[in-house]
Amino acid sequence: VLVDETASAYHHRMSIGFEVAAEVAVARPRRAVIDEAWRRIGPGVEVLSGGDGGPLRRTVKRILDPLVLRLRANPQYSAPILPIDMANEVHDVIVGHRDQLRATAQWFETLKKGRRRLRITTGNAQELYFPVCYELAVTRGAPAADAEAVADTALRDVHSDRDRTAGAVLDRYIAAPDTLSALARQLDRSWRDVRPGTTITGAFLSGLTTILAESGDHRARAARQRVWSALVADDTSFNLGARARQNPAEVPWSFVDIGLTSLEPQHCPDLIGKSVGDRPLDRAVVDRVRATLRRALDRDELPDIPLLCAEEVDRACAPWGLIAEDMQATLIAGVEVAVELSPLDETHSARYPLAAQIQARLRKEAYVLHARRCLAAGTPIHPRQQQVVDDLRVFRRPYLSRLWARLHGRDVWQESCADVEDVRALLDGVARSASLDQRQRIKAMLANADGPQMTGQAMSVAR
Amino acid sequence: MVLEVSGAVMSWTIDDQGAPRIDFTDPSRADWLWRVVGESGHVKVATATDTPPGPSQTIDLDGIDVAVDAVAVLRRLALGHWLRAWWPASVLDGIEPLDTALLDAEIAVLTATAQDFFGDDTLDSDVAELVSPHAATLSYHVRSGDPRVIELVRRCVELIDEIGVDHSVYEEDWFDLSELITDAAALDTPVAARQGDYALAAGNGAVGPTGAIATGVGSIAWGGVPAGIFDAAEATLEWSVRADADGGVVVATTVMPGADPSGIAVFVDAGSFTGSATLGPDGRTTVDLGDVNGVRVTDSGAWAHDWSGTSVTVGVPVDETPAIRDRVRSFARSRLTEPGPDAFLAEILAAEADY
């Protein structure tokens, strides 16, 4: 690892030199299209641009993608490689917004000055202010005489901790007389209402083989979508989740081993207070609501707190702590992937192709830790790291904690997991962020012996 | 040396100026690829990796050329991260340590320059985490009045201004540094120059003065211990079997000034006797040996034992040859003797201190 000439993790080799693109393009890399369109805007957007004149990465992520190209509404603009006609559209949309983008740049200058004036050093200015600046540009045009006052208001707004505001509303609600007793009655009733049926699970699990196969061609994808729709409609995922409370032996995995609960059988969660363990399905109902509020920061309106609490009681009682069938089925697919992941094990081979693909990436990522002298031969290089390295060995647990948190968010906001390719991307993306989190902890354990304690914090941040 | 960019890991051989190997972890996230291989190259790679037949396939990408200039800054970043981990600082060999704060500051500034290559999701993206703890040390360096240091720190302050500090405990330090760097007068009153010399912390030679049954020396494999703790020279650990230590083996390592080796494992293999222990804060420990049945070696057993094949491992056992370490030392020496265009300021200052 010291001098890595024979790094086994490397497969793609490339040669040296320059290439002159002579052929007529039929497709173009998305980011190259955006870069070119950006340069076409000309002067006036320097603060949103990098040293080479292209847009900053955050300009793309926080302004162009969500607000100018509006990828949610126009998913066709989001492919990494764009067909040429789509590339031209993207180009035109960006250039067509040149006035708003110039005004955005001016607002960013104004907000940055305000940031200095108010001595704010928290948060990434680009990340936080770019969307605000674009909004100001659209609603007010370029900064006018009142710019300074407008900027200060906008800054106070951004930094005023909306989660605290929402948290306060929640605190007031649960402090009101009768709130907790009513919720407790509901919790008791809902928990008893959930009973497993008698379906056999074999068909469902063998269906997952199709879901977790190679990505395949168009026909394979269509077939996979049909299987997924059938699995979602199947009541097996409900029954498996319900059995974990009564007959855990009838569930193919141990909830404790996969880290969803700290006790078996799964207990009814508390309404409030310190829960028995720190696993996702141990958490008290009110804490789950609090997590929802924290994640709701990017949303325009605050959810209705009483409604959210009542819903969360039912959700906490639902099998897997999730209401929608597609969420439950996705979590099971995630469990099947998770038990195959072992980032530190070189010889490990996974049963499902999708899991094997994720495992291969985890291995490469773990290799970087070796190359950086953060790990030695798959073990801690410093005794301080023991705990985090142990966590990495049971990767299924942080992986499933994070997957559960994502599904919980989708369940709350009624976003769907009906599209199988989206589900596969989710299973993959969760592995990426869980791995990054674990690796950053391993690195941090080495770097700052006397620095701030990051461990607990990293554990609780389940994006 | 490696660099983790969005969707890929790039790697270079440390003392070779060639093009990187690019290993994709997720080609669809490698939205920077056209900057390196051109637009048509990017499209080709995307097509080839669109439907992967298996997790470890090698794709022959003949006809795609890497633009070395485009990756020069990435190579330099990979080098910076490598220096943090592997720079063979040694009192015994006379290889100056690199200043961590200045090195991290320069890596942070470089990472910001190359931000097109980093999403929020790579191990090497987080510059706030990298540089936040260093404000106090950087203030100290700024007072030295070295214009190169001031320029670097100024850029770093601007960067932090934009990205925010990683943790609120560092906020005050950054306010102070920010004010210091904008206050030209304060910079005109240099304090004492950078400390160029330091004393050996734990000595060798203190191991077995009298009554040693057997003694020996050994080397520490760098890959098995954390960076910055032990002197990176060869033969820096001494062991001795002492009659007055109940057959225990006293192990002493050479620790870098200010470093804390506590808790690092030591394993002694003396053929039929083995034992393990952990180092104390002074880099020393006594290892009790026993046979396969766990029976402790006796005084007479120790006298009778043939200690000639004894080996001592500090840290995790890893496969690393002295030749590799030598190659890295000569690489480091050549960088100190003649800092190249890719030299980091921390290296240049180390070279000057050396002189």
Interface residues (C-beta under 8 A of the other chain):
Chain A: V1 L2 V3 D4 E5 A7 A9 Y10 H11 H12 R13 M14 S15 I16 G17 F18 E19 A21 E23 A25 A27 R28 P29 R30 R31 A32 G50 G51 G54 L56 R57 P80 I81 K112 R115 R116 R119 T121 T122 G123 N124 A125 Q126 E214 S215 G216 D217 P353 A356 Q357 Q359 A360 R361 K364 E365 Y367 V368 L369 H370 A371 R372 R373 C374 A376 A377 T379 P380 I381 H382 P383 R384 D428 R432 S433 L436 R439 Q440 K443 A444 L446 N448 A449 G451 P452
Chain B: M1 V2 E4 V9 S11 T13 I14 D15 G18 A19 P20 R21 I22 D23 F24 T25 D26 P27 S28 R29 D31 W32 L33 W34 V37 G38 E39 S40 G41 H42 V43 V45 A46 T47 T51 P52 P53 G54 P55 S56 Q57 T58 I59 L61 I64 D65 V66 A67 V68 H81 R84 A85 W86 T113 Q115 D116 F118 G119 D121 T122 L123 D126 A128 E129 P133 I160 D161 E162 I163 G164 V165 H167 S168 V169 E171 W174 F175 W222 G223 G224 V225 P226 A227 D260 G263 I264 A265 T278 G315 V316 P317 V318 E320 I324 R325 R327 V328
